[in-house]
Amino acid sequence: MKFLVVILALALGYALWRHQRRSAPPPVQRRTSPPAAPQDMVACARCGVHVPRSEALALGTRHYCCAEHQRQDAH
Ligand SMILES: [Zn+2]
């Protein structure tokens, strides 16, 4: 009897798994570019280190790798 319960549980789990796989829509790629795409790099005006434009600190037309270099170049 215990064996039957195990079989039933496995069958139910398998049925649910199949149902979820079938009903779940495939993940839609909404990004215009993959996350691993090379980023636009800018050089720090103070030390020359290249940092992604999104992480660089801009001061006018110049970019800096950190707030410290931005502050040092501002004076
Ligand atoms: Zn720097």
N, CA, C, O and the ligand as a Tripos MOL2 file, in Angstrom:
@<TRIPOS>MOLECULE
protein
  301   299    76     0     0
PROTEIN
NO_CHARGES

@<TRIPOS>ATOM
      1 N           0.8380   -1.2140    0.0000 N.3       1 MET1
      2 CA          0.0000    0.0000    0.0000 C.3       1 MET1
      3 C           0.8630    1.2510    0.0000 C.2       1 MET1
      4 O           0.5610    2.2330   -0.6780 O.2       1 MET1
      5 N           1.9450    1.2000    0.7730 N.am      2 LYS2
      6 CA          2.8460    2.3450    0.8340 C.3       2 LYS2
      7 C           3.4620    2.6140   -0.5480 C.2       2 LYS2
      8 O           3.6680    3.7590   -0.9510 O.2       2 LYS2
      9 N           3.7450    1.5100   -1.2560 N.am      3 PHE3
     10 CA          4.3350    1.5990   -2.5830 C.3       3 PHE3
     11 C           3.4140    2.3550   -3.5340 C.2       3 PHE3
     12 O           3.8640    3.1720   -4.3370 O.2       3 PHE3
     13 N           2.1070    2.0670   -3.4300 N.am      4 LEU4
     14 CA          1.1230    2.7250   -4.2940 C.3       4 LEU4
     15 C           1.0820    4.2300   -4.0340 C.2       4 LEU4
     16 O           0.9620    5.0320   -4.9610 O.2       4 LEU4
     17 N           1.1840    4.5960   -2.7560 N.am      5 VAL5
     18 CA          1.1510    6.0220   -2.3880 C.3       5 VAL5
     19 C           2.3470    6.7430   -2.9990 C.2       5 VAL5
     20 O           2.2290    7.8600   -3.5020 O.2       5 VAL5
     21 N           3.5130    6.0750   -2.9430 N.am      6 VAL6
     22 CA          4.7280    6.6840   -3.5120 C.3       6 VAL6
     23 C           4.5670    6.8580   -5.0160 C.2       6 VAL6
     24 O           4.9180    7.9020   -5.5660 O.2       6 VAL6
     25 N           4.0420    5.8450   -5.6740 N.am      7 ILE7
     26 CA          3.8420    5.9110   -7.1280 C.3       7 ILE7
     27 C           2.8730    7.0440   -7.4700 C.2       7 ILE7
     28 O           3.0890    7.8020   -8.4160 O.2       7 ILE7
     29 N           1.8020    7.1430   -6.6810 N.am      8 LEU8
     30 CA          0.8090    8.1900   -6.9260 C.3       8 LEU8
     31 C           1.4210    9.5820   -6.7310 C.2       8 LEU8
     32 O           1.1640   10.4990   -7.5110 O.2       8 LEU8
     33 N           2.2300    9.7220   -5.6830 N.am      9 ALA9
     34 CA          2.8700   11.0070   -5.4070 C.3       9 ALA9
     35 C           3.8110   11.3940   -6.5450 C.2       9 ALA9
     36 O           3.8470   12.5460   -6.9760 O.2       9 ALA9
     37 N           4.5720   10.4060   -7.0250 N.am     10 LEU10
     38 CA          5.5020   10.6680   -8.1250 C.3      10 LEU10
     39 C           4.7440   11.0380   -9.3940 C.2      10 LEU10
     40 O           5.1420   11.9450  -10.1250 O.2      10 LEU10
     41 N           3.6460   10.3250   -9.6480 N.am     11 ALA11
     42 CA          2.8500   10.5870  -10.8440 C.3      11 ALA11
     43 C           2.2440   11.9830  -10.7750 C.2      11 ALA11
     44 O           2.2150   12.7060  -11.7710 O.2      11 ALA11
     45 N           1.7620   12.3540   -9.5990 N.am     12 LEU12
     46 CA          1.1710   13.6750   -9.4150 C.3      12 LEU12
     47 C           2.2300   14.7660   -9.6040 C.2      12 LEU12
     48 O           1.9890   15.7710  -10.2740 O.2      12 LEU12
     49 N           3.3920   14.5540   -9.0100 N.am     13 GLY13
     50 CA          4.4750   15.5180   -9.1430 C.3      13 GLY13
     51 C           4.9040   15.6650  -10.5940 C.2      13 GLY13
     52 O           5.1570   16.7710  -11.0700 O.2      13 GLY13
     53 N           4.9840   14.5300  -11.2970 N.am     14 TYR14
     54 CA          5.3770   14.5600  -12.7010 C.3      14 TYR14
     55 C           4.3380   15.2960  -13.5350 C.2      14 TYR14
     56 O           4.6840   16.0660  -14.4300 O.2      14 TYR14
     57 N           3.0590   15.0550  -13.2380 N.am     15 ALA15
     58 CA          1.9740   15.7020  -13.9810 C.3      15 ALA15
     59 C           2.0110   17.2110  -13.7670 C.2      15 ALA15
     60 O           1.8340   17.9880  -14.7050 O.2      15 ALA15
     61 N           2.2440   17.6160  -12.5090 N.am     16 LEU16
     62 CA          2.3190   19.0430  -12.2000 C.3      16 LEU16
     63 C           3.5080   19.6870  -12.9030 C.2      16 LEU16
     64 O           3.4240   20.8010  -13.4190 O.2      16 LEU16
     65 N           4.6320   18.9420  -12.9070 N.am     17 TRP17
     66 CA          5.8550   19.4610  -13.5260 C.3      17 TRP17
     67 C           5.6250   19.6450  -15.0280 C.2      17 TRP17
     68 O           6.0050   20.6610  -15.6100 O.2      17 TRP17
     69 N           4.9920   18.6330  -15.6430 N.am     18 ARG18
     70 CA          4.7070   18.7160  -17.0800 C.3      18 ARG18
     71 C           3.7680   19.8870  -17.3690 C.2      18 ARG18
     72 O           3.9470   20.6210  -18.3410 O.2      18 ARG18
     73 N           2.7430   20.0480  -16.4850 N.am     19 HIS19
     74 CA          1.7680   21.1110  -16.6810 C.3      19 HIS19
     75 C           2.4350   22.4840  -16.5920 C.2      19 HIS19
     76 O           2.1540   23.3790  -17.3890 O.2      19 HIS19
     77 N           3.3390   22.6330  -15.5890 N.am     20 GLN20
     78 CA          4.0280   23.9220  -15.4080 C.3      20 GLN20
     79 C           4.9130   24.2270  -16.6080 C.2      20 GLN20
     80 O           4.9530   25.3590  -17.0890 O.2      20 GLN20
     81 N           5.6270   23.2030  -17.0890 N.am     21 ARG21
     82 CA          6.5180   23.4050  -18.2310 C.3      21 ARG21
     83 C           5.7280   23.8250  -19.4610 C.2      21 ARG21
     84 O           6.1760   24.6590  -20.2480 O.2      21 ARG21
     85 N           4.5190   23.2240  -19.6190 N.am     22 ARG22
     86 CA          3.7310   23.4880  -20.8130 C.3      22 ARG22
     87 C           3.0640   24.8630  -20.7420 C.2      22 ARG22
     88 O           2.9710   25.5680  -21.7460 O.2      22 ARG22
     89 N           2.5910   25.2420  -19.5220 N.am     23 SER23
     90 CA          1.8450   26.4930  -19.4000 C.3      23 SER23
     91 C           2.7510   27.7120  -19.2550 C.2      23 SER23
     92 O           2.3610   28.8320  -19.5850 O.2      23 SER23
     93 N           3.9690   27.4790  -18.7560 N.am     24 ALA24
     94 CA          4.8730   28.6100  -18.5510 C.3      24 ALA24
     95 C           5.3570   29.1490  -19.8880 C.2      24 ALA24
     96 O           5.9030   28.4020  -20.7000 O.2      24 ALA24
     97 N           5.1600   30.4360  -20.1190 N.am     25 PRO25
     98 CA          5.6300   31.0140  -21.3820 C.3      25 PRO25
     99 C           7.1460   31.1110  -21.4000 C.2      25 PRO25
    100 O           7.7630   31.2870  -20.3500 O.2      25 PRO25
    101 N           7.7450   31.0030  -22.5460 N.am     26 PRO26
    102 CA          9.2100   31.1260  -22.6130 C.3      26 PRO26
    103 C           9.6410   32.5210  -22.2280 C.2      26 PRO26
    104 O           8.9490   33.4890  -22.5410 O.2      26 PRO26
    105 N          10.7870   32.6460  -21.5460 N.am     27 PRO27
    106 CA         11.2570   33.9870  -21.1300 C.3      27 PRO27
    107 C          11.4630   34.8800  -22.3440 C.2      27 PRO27
    108 O          12.1200   34.5050  -23.3150 O.2      27 PRO27
    109 N          10.8870   36.0610  -22.2600 N.am     28 VAL28
    110 CA         10.9860   37.0100  -23.3740 C.3      28 VAL28
    111 C          12.1830   37.9220  -23.1500 C.2      28 VAL28
    112 O          12.3370   38.5210  -22.0850 O.2      28 VAL28
    113 N          13.0090   38.0150  -24.1520 N.am     29 GLN29
    114 CA         14.1830   38.8890  -24.0860 C.3      29 GLN29
    115 C          13.7530   40.3060  -24.4350 C.2      29 GLN29
    116 O          13.4940   40.6150  -25.5980 O.2      29 GLN29
    117 N          13.6780   41.1620  -23.4280 N.am     30 ARG30
    118 CA         13.2530   42.5330  -23.6830 C.3      30 ARG30
    119 C          14.4400   43.4890  -23.7700 C.2      30 ARG30
    120 O          14.2980   44.6380  -24.1880 O.2      30 ARG30
    121 N          15.6120   42.9970  -23.3680 N.am     31 ARG31
    122 CA         16.7880   43.8540  -23.4490 C.3      31 ARG31
    123 C          17.1830   44.0410  -24.9110 C.2      31 ARG31
    124 O          17.0960   43.1180  -25.7210 O.2      31 ARG31
    125 N          17.6080   45.2340  -25.2210 N.am     32 THR32
    126 CA         18.0530   45.5000  -26.5850 C.3      32 THR32
    127 C          19.4480   44.9480  -26.8050 C.2      32 THR32
    128 O          19.8260   44.6360  -27.9340 O.2      32 THR32
    129 N          20.2310   44.8250  -25.7060 N.am     33 SER33
    130 CA         21.5690   44.2690  -25.8220 C.3      33 SER33
    131 C          21.7930   43.2990  -24.6740 C.2      33 SER33
    132 O          21.2640   43.5040  -23.5810 O.2      33 SER33
    133 N          22.5670   42.2460  -24.9030 N.am     34 PRO34
    134 CA         22.8380   41.2890  -23.8200 C.3      34 PRO34
    135 C          23.6370   41.9390  -22.7080 C.2      34 PRO34
    136 O          24.3970   42.8710  -22.9700 O.2      34 PRO34
    137 N          23.4870   41.4730  -21.4590 N.am     35 PRO35
    138 CA         24.1810   42.1060  -20.3210 C.3      35 PRO35
    139 C          25.6850   42.0070  -20.4270 C.2      35 PRO35
    140 O          26.3980   42.8140  -19.8310 O.2      35 PRO35
    141 N          26.1900   41.0270  -21.1790 N.am     36 ALA36
    142 CA         27.6360   40.8560  -21.2910 C.3      36 ALA36
    143 C          28.2270   41.7070  -22.4100 C.2      36 ALA36
    144 O          29.4120   41.5900  -22.7210 O.2      36 ALA36
    145 N          27.4080   42.5580  -23.0120 N.am     37 ALA37
    146 CA         27.9030   43.3790  -24.1170 C.3      37 ALA37
    147 C          28.9630   44.3400  -23.6200 C.2      37 ALA37
    148 O          28.8480   44.8690  -22.5140 O.2      37 ALA37
    149 N          29.9850   44.5730  -24.4110 N.am     38 PRO38
    150 CA         31.0390   45.5150  -24.0000 C.3      38 PRO38
    151 C          30.4670   46.9090  -23.8260 C.2      38 PRO38
    152 O          29.7050   47.3960  -24.6600 O.2      38 PRO38
    153 N          30.8490   47.5380  -22.7290 N.am     39 GLN39
    154 CA         30.3210   48.8580  -22.4250 C.3      39 GLN39
    155 C          31.2170   49.9440  -22.9950 C.2      39 GLN39
    156 O          32.3840   49.7160  -23.3160 O.2      39 GLN39
    157 N          30.6470   51.1130  -23.1090 N.am     40 ASP40
    158 CA         31.3850   52.2700  -23.5540 C.3      40 ASP40
    159 C          32.3240   52.6810  -22.4190 C.2      40 ASP40
    160 O          31.8710   53.0250  -21.3270 O.2      40 ASP40
    161 N          33.6220   52.6440  -22.6780 N.am     41 MET41
    162 CA         34.5910   52.9420  -21.6340 C.3      41 MET41
    163 C          35.0990   54.3800  -21.7570 C.2      41 MET41
    164 O          35.2720   54.9080  -22.8560 O.2      41 MET41
    165 N          35.3290   54.9930  -20.6000 N.am     42 VAL42
    166 CA         35.9040   56.3370  -20.5900 C.3      42 VAL42
    167 C          37.1240   56.3170  -19.6640 C.2      42 VAL42
    168 O          37.1670   55.5500  -18.7030 O.2      42 VAL42
    169 N          38.0980   57.1510  -19.9550 N.am     43 ALA43
    170 CA         39.3100   57.2040  -19.1530 C.3      43 ALA43
    171 C          39.1730   58.2680  -18.0770 C.2      43 ALA43
    172 O          38.6350   59.3500  -18.3110 O.2      43 ALA43
    173 N          39.6720   57.9370  -16.8950 N.am     44 CYS44
    174 CA         39.6700   58.9000  -15.8080 C.3      44 CYS44
    175 C          40.6200   60.0390  -16.1690 C.2      44 CYS44
    176 O          41.7650   59.7970  -16.5480 O.2      44 CYS44
    177 N          40.1430   61.2910  -16.0520 N.am     45 ALA45
    178 CA         40.9610   62.4490  -16.4250 C.3      45 ALA45
    179 C          42.1060   62.6580  -15.4350 C.2      45 ALA45
    180 O          43.0480   63.3990  -15.7140 O.2      45 ALA45
    181 N          42.0170   61.9960  -14.2700 N.am     46 ARG46
    182 CA         43.0390   62.1740  -13.2420 C.3      46 ARG46
    183 C          44.1360   61.1010  -13.3280 C.2      46 ARG46
    184 O          45.3230   61.4240  -13.3460 O.2      46 ARG46
    185 N          43.7360   59.8360  -13.3810 N.am     47 CYS47
    186 CA         44.7170   58.7460  -13.3440 C.3      47 CYS47
    187 C          44.7300   57.9060  -14.6170 C.2      47 CYS47
    188 O          45.6280   57.0830  -14.7950 O.2      47 CYS47
    189 N          43.7670   58.0930  -15.4970 N.am     48 GLY48
    190 CA         43.7800   57.3800  -16.7660 C.3      48 GLY48
    191 C          43.1450   56.0030  -16.7360 C.2      48 GLY48
    192 O          43.0950   55.3170  -17.7570 O.2      48 GLY48
    193 N          42.6610   55.5980  -15.5800 N.am     49 VAL49
    194 CA         42.0130   54.2890  -15.4810 C.3      49 VAL49
    195 C          40.7210   54.3010  -16.2910 C.2      49 VAL49
    196 O          39.9510   55.2600  -16.2430 O.2      49 VAL49
    197 N          40.4980   53.2200  -17.0360 N.am     50 HIS50
    198 CA         39.2790   53.1360  -17.8400 C.3      50 HIS50
    199 C          38.1430   52.5290  -17.0220 C.2      50 HIS50
    200 O          38.2900   51.4690  -16.4130 O.2      50 HIS50
    201 N          37.0260   53.2140  -17.0230 N.am     51 VAL51
    202 CA         35.8420   52.7430  -16.3020 C.3      51 VAL51
    203 C          34.6440   52.8220  -17.2500 C.2      51 VAL51
    204 O          34.6250   53.6480  -18.1620 O.2      51 VAL51
    205 N          33.6350   51.9530  -17.0320 N.am     52 PRO52
    206 CA         32.4290   52.0390  -17.8610 C.3      52 PRO52
    207 C          31.7840   53.4170  -17.7070 C.2      52 PRO52
    208 O          31.7660   53.9960  -16.6210 O.2      52 PRO52
    209 N          31.2570   53.9240  -18.8200 N.am     53 ARG53
    210 CA         30.6670   55.2600  -18.7990 C.3      53 ARG53
    211 C          29.5510   55.3630  -17.7530 C.2      53 ARG53
    212 O          29.3480   56.4120  -17.1410 O.2      53 ARG53
    213 N          28.8320   54.2460  -17.5630 N.am     54 SER54
    214 CA         27.7170   54.2690  -16.6170 C.3      54 SER54
    215 C          28.2020   54.4010  -15.1750 C.2      54 SER54
    216 O          27.4580   54.8560  -14.3060 O.2      54 SER54
    217 N          29.4760   53.9940  -14.9140 N.am     55 GLU55
    218 CA         29.9990   54.0530  -13.5480 C.3      55 GLU55
    219 C          30.9070   55.2550  -13.3450 C.2      55 GLU55
    220 O          31.2620   55.5810  -12.2120 O.2      55 GLU55
    221 N          31.2860   55.9150  -14.4300 N.am     56 ALA56
    222 CA         32.2050   57.0390  -14.3300 C.3      56 ALA56
    223 C          31.4790   58.2660  -13.7880 C.2      56 ALA56
    224 O          30.2790   58.4510  -13.9940 O.2      56 ALA56
    225 N          32.2570   59.1030  -13.0840 N.am     57 LEU57
    226 CA         31.7070   60.3490  -12.5580 C.3      57 LEU57
    227 C          32.0810   61.4580  -13.5270 C.2      57 LEU57
    228 O          33.2600   61.6920  -13.7920 O.2      57 LEU57
    229 N          31.0790   62.1330  -14.0490 N.am     58 ALA58
    230 CA         31.3090   63.1640  -15.0540 C.3      58 ALA58
    231 C          31.4310   64.5230  -14.4030 C.2      58 ALA58
    232 O          30.6990   64.8500  -13.4690 O.2      58 ALA58
    233 N          32.3790   65.3210  -14.9130 N.am     59 LEU59
    234 CA         32.5340   66.7050  -14.4880 C.3      59 LEU59
    235 C          32.7560   67.4940  -15.7670 C.2      59 LEU59
    236 O          33.8640   67.5350  -16.3010 O.2      59 LEU59
    237 N          31.7070   68.1110  -16.2430 N.am     60 GLY60
    238 CA         31.7770   68.7780  -17.5430 C.3      60 GLY60
    239 C          31.9050   67.7190  -18.6220 C.2      60 GLY60
    240 O          31.0520   66.8400  -18.7470 O.2      60 GLY60
    241 N          32.9790   67.8060  -19.4050 N.am     61 THR61
    242 CA         33.1980   66.8200  -20.4610 C.3      61 THR61
    243 C          34.1720   65.7430  -20.0120 C.2      61 THR61
    244 O          34.4240   64.7900  -20.7510 O.2      61 THR61
    245 N          34.7320   65.8830  -18.7930 N.am     62 ARG62
    246 CA         35.7110   64.9190  -18.3000 C.3      62 ARG62
    247 C          35.0350   63.8750  -17.4100 C.2      62 ARG62
    248 O          33.9680   64.1020  -16.8410 O.2      62 ARG62
    249 N          35.6950   62.7370  -17.3160 N.am     63 HIS63
    250 CA         35.1620   61.6410  -16.5120 C.3      63 HIS63
    251 C          36.2020   61.1840  -15.5020 C.2      63 HIS63
    252 O          37.4050   61.2880  -15.7420 O.2      63 HIS63
    253 N          35.7260   60.6790  -14.3730 N.am     64 TYR64
    254 CA         36.6160   60.2370  -13.3150 C.3      64 TYR64
    255 C          36.2130   58.8640  -12.8080 C.2      64 TYR64
    256 O          35.0440   58.4810  -12.8520 O.2      64 TYR64
    257 N          37.2300   58.1180  -12.3150 N.am     65 CYS65
    258 CA         36.9770   56.7600  -11.8500 C.3      65 CYS65
    259 C          36.3460   56.7700  -10.4670 C.2      65 CYS65
    260 O          35.6300   55.8350  -10.1070 O.2      65 CYS65
    261 N          36.6030   57.8180   -9.6860 N.am     66 CYS66
    262 CA         36.0650   57.8720   -8.3320 C.3      66 CYS66
    263 C          35.8440   59.3250   -7.9220 C.2      66 CYS66
    264 O          36.3340   60.2490   -8.5720 O.2      66 CYS66
    265 N          35.1100   59.5090   -6.8500 N.am     67 ALA67
    266 CA         34.7870   60.8520   -6.3670 C.3      67 ALA67
    267 C          36.0420   61.5970   -5.9190 C.2      67 ALA67
    268 O          36.1230   62.8200   -6.0300 O.2      67 ALA67
    269 N          37.0290   60.8340   -5.4060 N.am     68 GLU68
    270 CA         38.2750   61.4480   -4.9390 C.3      68 GLU68
    271 C          39.0090   62.1490   -6.0870 C.2      68 GLU68
    272 O          39.4600   63.2870   -5.9490 O.2      68 GLU68
    273 N          39.1200   61.4520   -7.2170 N.am     69 HIS69
    274 CA         39.8120   62.0420   -8.3710 C.3      69 HIS69
    275 C          39.0090   63.1910   -8.9550 C.2      69 HIS69
    276 O          39.5740   64.1630   -9.4550 O.2      69 HIS69
    277 N          37.7100   63.0760   -8.8920 N.am     70 GLN70
    278 CA         36.8430   64.1630   -9.3860 C.3      70 GLN70
    279 C          37.0800   65.4080   -8.5340 C.2      70 GLN70
    280 O          37.1790   66.5220   -9.0480 O.2      70 GLN70
    281 N          37.1700   65.1920   -7.2200 N.am     71 ARG71
    282 CA         37.3570   66.3000   -6.2820 C.3      71 ARG71
    283 C          38.7460   66.9320   -6.4660 C.2      71 ARG71
    284 O          38.8830   68.1560   -6.4610 O.2      71 ARG71
    285 N          39.7870   66.0730   -6.6300 N.am     72 GLN72
    286 CA         41.1540   66.5620   -6.7780 C.3      72 GLN72
    287 C          41.2920   67.4020   -8.0470 C.2      72 GLN72
    288 O          42.0020   68.4080   -8.0400 O.2      72 GLN72
    289 N          40.6330   67.0120   -9.1270 N.am     73 ASP73
    290 CA         40.7680   67.7140  -10.3900 C.3      73 ASP73
    291 C          39.9140   68.9720  -10.4140 C.2      73 ASP73
    292 O          40.1290   69.8480  -11.2530 O.2      73 ASP73
    293 N          38.9600   69.0730   -9.5160 N.am     74 ALA74
    294 CA         38.0650   70.2270   -9.5150 C.3      74 ALA74
    295 C          38.7720   71.4580   -8.9750 C.2      74 ALA74
    296 O          38.3750   72.5870   -9.2670 O.2      74 ALA74
    297 N          39.8510   71.2350   -8.1640 N.am     75 HIS75
    298 CA         40.5470   72.3600   -7.5740 C.3      75 HIS75
    299 C          41.7140   72.8230   -8.4120 C.2      75 HIS75
    300 O          42.4030   73.7720   -8.0390 O.2      75 HIS75
    301 ZN         41.0850   58.0860  -11.3960 Zn       76 ZN76
@<TRIPOS>BOND
     1     1     2 1
     2     2     3 1
     3     3     4 2
     4     3     5 am
     5     5     6 1
     6     6     7 1
     7     7     8 2
     8     7     9 am
     9     9    10 1
    10    10    11 1
    11    11    12 2
    12    11    13 am
    13    13    14 1
    14    14    15 1
    15    15    16 2
    16    15    17 am
    17    17    18 1
    18    18    19 1
    19    19    20 2
    20    19    21 am
    21    21    22 1
    22    22    23 1
    23    23    24 2
    24    23    25 am
    25    25    26 1
    26    26    27 1
    27    27    28 2
    28    27    29 am
    29    29    30 1
    30    30    31 1
    31    31    32 2
    32    31    33 am
    33    33    34 1
    34    34    35 1
    35    35    36 2
    36    35    37 am
    37    37    38 1
    38    38    39 1
    39    39    40 2
    40    39    41 am
    41    41    42 1
    42    42    43 1
    43    43    44 2
    44    43    45 am
    45    45    46 1
    46    46    47 1
    47    47    48 2
    48    47    49 am
    49    49    50 1
    50    50    51 1
    51    51    52 2
    52    51    53 am
    53    53    54 1
    54    54    55 1
    55    55    56 2
    56    55    57 am
    57    57    58 1
    58    58    59 1
    59    59    60 2
    60    59    61 am
    61    61    62 1
    62    62    63 1
    63    63    64 2
    64    63    65 am
    65    65    66 1
    66    66    67 1
    67    67    68 2
    68    67    69 am
    69    69    70 1
    70    70    71 1
    71    71    72 2
    72    71    73 am
    73    73    74 1
    74    74    75 1
    75    75    76 2
    76    75    77 am
    77    77    78 1
    78    78    79 1
    79    79    80 2
    80    79    81 am
    81    81    82 1
    82    82    83 1
    83    83    84 2
    84    83    85 am
    85    85    86 1
    86    86    87 1
    87    87    88 2
    88    87    89 am
    89    89    90 1
    90    90    91 1
    91    91    92 2
    92    91    93 am
    93    93    94 1
    94    94    95 1
    95    95    96 2
    96    95    97 am
    97    97    98 1
    98    98    99 1
    99    99   100 2
   100    99   101 am
   101   101   102 1
   102   102   103 1
   103   103   104 2
   104   103   105 am
   105   105   106 1
   106   106   107 1
   107   107   108 2
   108   107   109 am
   109   109   110 1
   110   110   111 1
   111   111   112 2
   112   111   113 am
   113   113   114 1
   114   114   115 1
   115   115   116 2
   116   115   117 am
   117   117   118 1
   118   118   119 1
   119   119   120 2
   120   119   121 am
   121   121   122 1
   122   122   123 1
   123   123   124 2
   124   123   125 am
   125   125   126 1
   126   126   127 1
   127   127   128 2
   128   127   129 am
   129   129   130 1
   130   130   131 1
   131   131   132 2
   132   131   133 am
   133   133   134 1
   134   134   135 1
   135   135   136 2
   136   135   137 am
   137   137   138 1
   138   138   139 1
   139   139   140 2
   140   139   141 am
   141   141   142 1
   142   142   143 1
   143   143   144 2
   144   143   145 am
   145   145   146 1
   146   146   147 1
   147   147   148 2
   148   147   149 am
   149   149   150 1
   150   150   151 1
   151   151   152 2
   152   151   153 am
   153   153   154 1
   154   154   155 1
   155   155   156 2
   156   155   157 am
   157   157   158 1
   158   158   159 1
   159   159   160 2
   160   159   161 am
   161   161   162 1
   162   162   163 1
   163   163   164 2
   164   163   165 am
   165   165   166 1
   166   166   167 1
   167   167   168 2
   168   167   169 am
   169   169   170 1
   170   170   171 1
   171   171   172 2
   172   171   173 am
   173   173   174 1
   174   174   175 1
   175   175   176 2
   176   175   177 am
   177   177   178 1
   178   178   179 1
   179   179   180 2
   180   179   181 am
   181   181   182 1
   182   182   183 1
   183   183   184 2
   184   183   185 am
   185   185   186 1
   186   186   187 1
   187   187   188 2
   188   187   189 am
   189   189   190 1
   190   190   191 1
   191   191   192 2
   192   191   193 am
   193   193   194 1
   194   194   195 1
   195   195   196 2
   196   195   197 am
   197   197   198 1
   198   198   199 1
   199   199   200 2
   200   199   201 am
   201   201   202 1
   202   202   203 1
   203   203   204 2
   204   203   205 am
   205   205   206 1
   206   206   207 1
   207   207   208 2
   208   207   209 am
   209   209   210 1
   210   210   211 1
   211   211   212 2
   212   211   213 am
   213   213   214 1
   214   214   215 1
   215   215   216 2
   216   215   217 am
   217   217   218 1
   218   218   219 1
   219   219   220 2
   220   219   221 am
   221   221   222 1
   222   222   223 1
   223   223   224 2
   224   223   225 am
   225   225   226 1
   226   226   227 1
   227   227   228 2
   228   227   229 am
   229   229   230 1
   230   230   231 1
   231   231   232 2
   232   231   233 am
   233   233   234 1
   234   234   235 1
   235   235   236 2
   236   235   237 am
   237   237   238 1
   238   238   239 1
   239   239   240 2
   240   239   241 am
   241   241   242 1
   242   242   243 1
   243   243   244 2
   244   243   245 am
   245   245   246 1
   246   246   247 1
   247   247   248 2
   248   247   249 am
   249   249   250 1
   250   250   251 1
   251   251   252 2
   252   251   253 am
   253   253   254 1
   254   254   255 1
   255   255   256 2
   256   255   257 am
   257   257   258 1
   258   258   259 1
   259   259   260 2
   260   259   261 am
   261   261   262 1
   262   262   263 1
   263   263   264 2
   264   263   265 am
   265   265   266 1
   266   266   267 1
   267   267   268 2
   268   267   269 am
   269   269   270 1
   270   270   271 1
   271   271   272 2
   272   271   273 am
   273   273   274 1
   274   274   275 1
   275   275   276 2
   276   275   277 am
   277   277   278 1
   278   278   279 1
   279   279   280 2
   280   279   281 am
   281   281   282 1
   282   282   283 1
   283   283   284 2
   284   283   285 am
   285   285   286 1
   286   286   287 1
   287   287   288 2
   288   287   289 am
   289   289   290 1
   290   290   291 1
   291   291   292 2
   292   291   293 am
   293   293   294 1
   294   294   295 1
   295   295   296 2
   296   295   297 am
   297   297   298 1
   298   298   299 1
   299   299   300 2
@<TRIPOS>SUBSTRUCTURE
     1 MET1         2 RESIDUE 1 A MET
     2 LYS2         6 RESIDUE 1 A LYS
     3 PHE3        10 RESIDUE 1 A PHE
     4 LEU4        14 RESIDUE 1 A LEU
     5 VAL5        18 RESIDUE 1 A VAL
     6 VAL6        22 RESIDUE 1 A VAL
     7 ILE7        26 RESIDUE 1 A ILE
     8 LEU8        30 RESIDUE 1 A LEU
     9 ALA9        34 RESIDUE 1 A ALA
    10 LEU10       38 RESIDUE 1 A LEU
    11 ALA11       42 RESIDUE 1 A ALA
    12 LEU12       46 RESIDUE 1 A LEU
    13 GLY13       50 RESIDUE 1 A GLY
    14 TYR14       54 RESIDUE 1 A TYR
    15 ALA15       58 RESIDUE 1 A ALA
    16 LEU16       62 RESIDUE 1 A LEU
    17 TRP17       66 RESIDUE 1 A TRP
    18 ARG18       70 RESIDUE 1 A ARG
    19 HIS19       74 RESIDUE 1 A HIS
    20 GLN20       78 RESIDUE 1 A GLN
    21 ARG21       82 RESIDUE 1 A ARG
    22 ARG22       86 RESIDUE 1 A ARG
    23 SER23       90 RESIDUE 1 A SER
    24 ALA24       94 RESIDUE 1 A ALA
    25 PRO25       98 RESIDUE 1 A PRO
    26 PRO26      102 RESIDUE 1 A PRO
    27 PRO27      106 RESIDUE 1 A PRO
    28 VAL28      110 RESIDUE 1 A VAL
    29 GLN29      114 RESIDUE 1 A GLN
    30 ARG30      118 RESIDUE 1 A ARG
    31 ARG31      122 RESIDUE 1 A ARG
    32 THR32      126 RESIDUE 1 A THR
    33 SER33      130 RESIDUE 1 A SER
    34 PRO34      134 RESIDUE 1 A PRO
    35 PRO35      138 RESIDUE 1 A PRO
    36 ALA36      142 RESIDUE 1 A ALA
    37 ALA37      146 RESIDUE 1 A ALA
    38 PRO38      150 RESIDUE 1 A PRO
    39 GLN39      154 RESIDUE 1 A GLN
    40 ASP40      158 RESIDUE 1 A ASP
    41 MET41      162 RESIDUE 1 A MET
    42 VAL42      166 RESIDUE 1 A VAL
    43 ALA43      170 RESIDUE 1 A ALA
    44 CYS44      174 RESIDUE 1 A CYS
    45 ALA45      178 RESIDUE 1 A ALA
    46 ARG46      182 RESIDUE 1 A ARG
    47 CYS47      186 RESIDUE 1 A CYS
    48 GLY48      190 RESIDUE 1 A GLY
    49 VAL49      194 RESIDUE 1 A VAL
    50 HIS50      198 RESIDUE 1 A HIS
    51 VAL51      202 RESIDUE 1 A VAL
    52 PRO52      206 RESIDUE 1 A PRO
    53 ARG53      210 RESIDUE 1 A ARG
    54 SER54      214 RESIDUE 1 A SER
    55 GLU55      218 RESIDUE 1 A GLU
    56 ALA56      222 RESIDUE 1 A ALA
    57 LEU57      226 RESIDUE 1 A LEU
    58 ALA58      230 RESIDUE 1 A ALA
    59 LEU59      234 RESIDUE 1 A LEU
    60 GLY60      238 RESIDUE 1 A GLY
    61 THR61      242 RESIDUE 1 A THR
    62 ARG62      246 RESIDUE 1 A ARG
    63 HIS63      250 RESIDUE 1 A HIS
    64 TYR64      254 RESIDUE 1 A TYR
    65 CYS65      258 RESIDUE 1 A CYS
    66 CYS66      262 RESIDUE 1 A CYS
    67 ALA67      266 RESIDUE 1 A ALA
    68 GLU68      270 RESIDUE 1 A GLU
    69 HIS69      274 RESIDUE 1 A HIS
    70 GLN70      278 RESIDUE 1 A GLN
    71 ARG71      282 RESIDUE 1 A ARG
    72 GLN72      286 RESIDUE 1 A GLN
    73 ASP73      290 RESIDUE 1 A ASP
    74 ALA74      294 RESIDUE 1 A ALA
    75 HIS75      298 RESIDUE 1 A HIS
    76 ZN76       301 GROUP 0 **** ****
